[in-house]
Amino acid sequence: MTPIRPGIDALEDSPILHIFREGIRVPGLIPMWAGEPDVPTPAFICDAATRALAEGRTFYSDNRGTPALRAAIAAYHRRIFGVDIHDDRIAFTFSGMNAVMQVAQAVVAPGDNAIVITPSWPNVMRALQINGAAIREVPMTHGNDGWRLNLDDVFAACDPRTRLIYIASPANPTGWMIAPDQAEALLAFCRDRNIALLADEVYHRIVYDRPAAFSFLHIARPDDPLFVVNSFSKSWAMTGWRMGWLVFPAGCTAAFEKLIQFNTSGGLEFMQAAGIVALEQGEDFVAGFVAHCRAGRDIVSQRLASMKRVRAIPPQGAFYVMFEVDGMTDSFAFCRRAVREAGIGMAPGTSFGRGAETMVRLCYAKSPALLHTAMDRLEQFVAGYEEAA
Ligand SMILES: Cc1ncc(COP(=O)(O)O)c(C=O)c1O
């Protein structure tokens, strides 16, 4: 018996973690399981942190982030999305994950339920569960051409105890992006019912046919119950820095100042200095990084399309693709064997809730040579794959 409360021990461990623990022991394994590029943070961002450290900027900073970083975030929203966000609605957070956790703390309580559109990044479900919400998964469907969200399914899953709806666009793991008319309808529903809409836009720059993905901020009013989570991790190759930001509704400033104070007491100033440089001077890097991802997407899409028994669902954004294999129903067993027998690390669809149980996700934000080797290994592995009876 430990002193840990029952809900914590009961949290589901990610199947990806099991695959990862086995995989790190395999020499020469090609890791495509996590949402992380093989590119390090660019030097101009690292240099800004080093400079700030050398200047002695190691003190506590404002709970919602330094005024300079908040101003840079507001300017970024004006430039990229064409929207004005008042400083009172912006907070720096210790990663996108931490932003999600703080929204969960702010909104849900035991006895509430929260809608999660799946397949989904699993951490958000756990953050909501830790705060007492029951999760109602609403699975998307897919055809050969892509993923589809039926909003009537979302609306039908809500009841008076529904406090929050989570949606990611571009989405992990599917790469799906919401169309503006669906976003309008979903936001209007949340506005009418006073349900918090948690919009996860951390992949907003990892898109291939426009400068940035459509944002809920394009259509929202300041007092809508909309929380937009963002992150430095993906667009600027800063996964290890644990830096993100949150835009919350007008009138919630005091609540988030308290939550941040009691969670993290604000972020490191020298990291925030690097964040400003990423936002203000990062456009060339973002363009190059998106080109890197596009090359990876094209290689993986072509190679998967040419493999017998494999059917990939075309992604629109983010840096993942999901695929099915004829005769494979147990994605966890498939990924485990792929680690041991083929030296490739992929994420089983069982990690992402309902709708992708028999699928596999891989991250293609990797160099072309590595992806070709991975696809050679996958092709051979799939050709000989037989599911245990
Ligand atoms: C959809 C989604 N949201 C949020 C995050 C969190 O990003 P971070 O905590 O690195 O900022 C991730 C990370 O994989 C993600 O896939």
Ligand as a Chemical Component Dictionary entry (heavy atoms), coordinates in Angstrom:
data_LIG
# 
_chem_comp.id                   LIG 
_chem_comp.type                 NON-POLYMER 
_chem_comp.pdbx_formal_charge   0 
_chem_comp.three_letter_code    LIG 
# 
loop_
_chem_comp_atom.comp_id 
_chem_comp_atom.atom_id 
_chem_comp_atom.alt_atom_id 
_chem_comp_atom.type_symbol 
_chem_comp_atom.charge 
_chem_comp_atom.model_Cartn_x 
_chem_comp_atom.model_Cartn_y 
_chem_comp_atom.model_Cartn_z 
_chem_comp_atom.pdbx_ordinal 
LIG C1 C1 C 0 -1.007 17.206 -29.984 1  
LIG C2 C2 C 0 0.079  17.558 -29.015 2  
LIG N1 N1 N 0 -0.146 18.531 -28.136 3  
LIG C3 C3 C 0 0.778  18.914 -27.245 4  
LIG C4 C4 C 0 2.011  18.295 -27.219 5  
LIG C5 C5 C 0 2.973  18.746 -26.144 6  
LIG O1 O1 O 0 4.093  19.347 -26.602 7  
LIG P1 P1 P 0 5.179  19.868 -25.536 8  
LIG O2 O2 O 0 4.747  19.413 -24.198 9  
LIG O3 O3 O 0 6.474  19.273 -25.961 10 
LIG O4 O4 O 0 5.155  21.360 -25.660 11 
LIG C6 C6 C 0 2.295  17.252 -28.099 12 
LIG C7 C7 C 0 3.581  16.552 -28.045 13 
LIG O5 O5 O 0 3.809  15.543 -28.662 14 
LIG C8 C8 C 0 1.303  16.881 -29.034 15 
LIG O6 O6 O 0 1.509  15.913 -29.925 16 
# 
loop_
_chem_comp_bond.comp_id 
_chem_comp_bond.atom_id_1 
_chem_comp_bond.atom_id_2 
_chem_comp_bond.value_order 
_chem_comp_bond.pdbx_ordinal 
LIG C1 C2 SING 1  
LIG C2 N1 SING 2  
LIG C2 C8 DOUB 3  
LIG N1 C3 DOUB 4  
LIG C3 C4 SING 5  
LIG C4 C5 SING 6  
LIG C4 C6 DOUB 7  
LIG C5 O1 SING 8  
LIG O1 P1 SING 9  
LIG P1 O2 DOUB 10 
LIG P1 O3 SING 11 
LIG P1 O4 SING 12 
LIG C6 C7 SING 13 
LIG C6 C8 SING 14 
LIG C7 O5 DOUB 15 
LIG C8 O6 SING 16 
# 
